[in-house]
């Protein structure tokens, strides 16, 4: 492995990542095929997408890209637009409209500040 060319190493890494991605998604389907899950487990699994979304969004809203430090301020346009977009989404309940609102608000804040 150490004597292989960089291109071979890249191919091995790509194939390995593809295998890990495929099997980590396919394995639960194979194991759980034909089995009935308890309602509590199904309910718990319903929280996974929102937890992943929060894990992706919170650092993007609260951390400064340059300094990698916590940035809670009215100067943080991502945080300001995120808060207003969240509040808008509480009332509107339409994901597409909320996304358009958030992107537009961030664009306006960047343009006028």
N, C-alpha and C positions, 0 to 999 in steps of 0.2 A: 504494500500500500504506500509506503513512504517513497519508493523508487518510481512510482507511476507519475505520468505527466500531469500537469495542472488540469488539462482538459478531461482526462480520465477521472480525476478526483471530483471535478464538477459534475460529471455524469453520474458518478456513484452517489454523490450527495443528493442530486435531483431525484434519482430513482429511490433512494432511501426515504426522502421526504414524501414522495408520492405514495410509497408503501405505507408509511406511518399514517398519513392522512386518510388513505383509503380504508385501511383496516380499523382505525379508530372510529370510523363512521359506520362501517359495515358490520363489525363484530357485535354491537348491541342488537342489530336486527337479526343476526343469525342466532344469537343466544336466546333472545326473547320471542322468537317466532312461535306463534301458537299459544303463548302463555298469557294469562290474564293478570294484569298488575293490580295491586291494591289501589283503591281510590286515593289514599293518602300519598302514595308514591307518584301517581299521575298528577295530583295537585302540586306536589313539591317540584316536579319536573316542569310545571308551567311557569315557575319563577326563574328558571335558568336563562331564558332570553333577556329578560329585563336586567338580571344581574350582570350578564355579559355586556349589555349596552351601557349600564352604569359604570362598569369597570373601564370601558373605553372612553366614555364621555367625561367623567369626573376629572381625570388628569388633564384632558384637553382644555377644560374650562378653568382649572385652578392653578396650573403650573405654567410659568413663563418658559417659552421655548429656548430663549437665549441663556438665561441664568440657571434654569432647571430648579427654580425655587418657587415656593408657594406665592401666588400673586392674586391676593384678594383685594381689589380696589375698583373704584369706578373707572379707572384708566384701562382696566382689563375688558376690552370690548367683547371678547368671547364670553366672559362671565355675565356681563350686563345683558347681552343679547340672549344668552342661554336662560337667564332668569325670566326675562319677559316672554320668551318663547314657551317656556314651561307654563307660565301663568296663562298665556293664550291657549295652549293646548288643553288646559284643565277645562276650559269653557267650550272650546270648539269641537273636540273629539274627532277630528278628521286629520289623519296623519299627513296626507298630502298638503293640505292647507297649512298645517302647522310648520312643515318643512319649508314651504315657500315663504311663510311669514318670517321664520328664523333667518333664512338666507338673505332675504330682502332687508330685514332689520340690521343684520351685520354689515351688509353692503352700505346702507345709509349711514350707519355709525362711523364706518371707516371713511366715507366720503366727506362727512360734515365735521369730523374731528381731526 
